[in-house]
Structures are given as C-alpha cells and as structure tokens.
Amino acid sequence: MPRASAEAAAETARTILATATRQFAERGFTAVSLDDVAESAGVTRGAVYHHYRNKKALFAAVAEEQQNDVGSAVVAAAEQAGADAAAQLVAGSHAFVDAITRGPAARILLIDGPSVIGWEEWRRLDETNSVVHLREAIAAIGIDDDLVDALTAQLSGAMNEAALWLARHPDDATARERTHRALDRVLAAIM
C-alpha cells in the first residue's frame, strides 16, 4: 500500500474510533449501529467493516483505548506525586476515579464493557492498564506480599464502585468531592 494510502487508512480508522467512542458514551452499545457510526464519521459502512470486523470488535477497540487512557492518567498522576510511594498511591487512585468518570470512560468501561466484551476480556484490559499500577503501588507502600493481590482486588473494586456511584449522580455538585473524601479514608486505612 502506498504511504499516502496507509496514512489515509490510519486516519479513517482513527476517525471511526473517535466517532464510535462518542456515540457509545452518549447512547450506549445497544443503541448505536454501525450505520450510525459510518454516517457520523463520514465514511461508508464498508470502511467501518474494513477496519473493525463488527460492532463488538469496534466496541472492544474503543474500550481498549479508554483503558489505555485511564491507565496513562494514573501513571502521570503518580509520577507527578514524587518519589513517596504513599503519595503515588493516593495520587494515582484519585486520578483513576477522575479519569474513569470524566468523558466517555464510565459508560464504556464500567457499564457496557463487561457485558459487551465479556468479563474475562474486561478483566484483562483492567489488569494490564490500571490494576497493574495499583498492585505496584500497594506493594511499594510495604503491604505484606501475601496480602498484595487481595488488597489490590478490593481497592480496585471499591474504586470501580465509587466511579459507578459518581456516574449515577451527575447533577450532584458535591458527589465528586464526597467520592474523593471517602477514597482518602479508604486509602488511609491501608497505609
């Protein structure tokens, strides 16, 4: 494929992915058709099928991108917190809650994701992005080796539930602040 064609194809794939992300976030997986995505992206339905095998494959690509974005936000916040392991855990945890509840991530990853891509794939994406960093941070604060995995699972679950709770209260001006205060209490209990 000539370079210009490869670049155009890559740009088409990015446009489809961005369009699908917006639509899945706004309307949910079941309410979005590939025709909707194609029309909104300004491409043919064939172009969508060329880049993404079917609607589920397109959603899986969207979910993976969202997980990568959330994981990147966690890492960036932890790095900005400095060298102290406890400060990194706190900053990364708060960044997770914010990253997964602002923008399209909450609906895509927490509401539709497990049922659309399946629990095992959802867990794999979570474990290779956010959870791996959470586990490292928990180990770095000195938690006994035999408790690291159990505590990682529990804290990850608590933060996912907090994110879902926050997503269900979009009109509550104090919900985000209360979520972060509650997270601070949970984190203080393990340090």
QUIWO-V240910 format. One record per run of one state. SS is the DSSP state (H for helix, E for strand, - for the rest). FROM is the first residue (numbers start at 1). TO is the last residue. If there is no record, write none. Layout:
ss=SS from=FROM to=TO
ss=SS from=FROM to=TO
This chain:
ss=- from=1 to=2
ss=H from=3 to=27
ss=- from=28 to=33
ss=H from=34 to=41
ss=- from=42 to=44
ss=H from=45 to=51
ss=- from=52 to=54
ss=H from=55 to=80
ss=- from=81 to=84
ss=H from=85 to=101
ss=- from=102 to=104
ss=H from=105 to=117
ss=- from=118 to=118
ss=H from=119 to=140
ss=- from=141 to=144
ss=H from=145 to=167
ss=- from=168 to=174
ss=H from=175 to=190
ss=- from=191 to=191
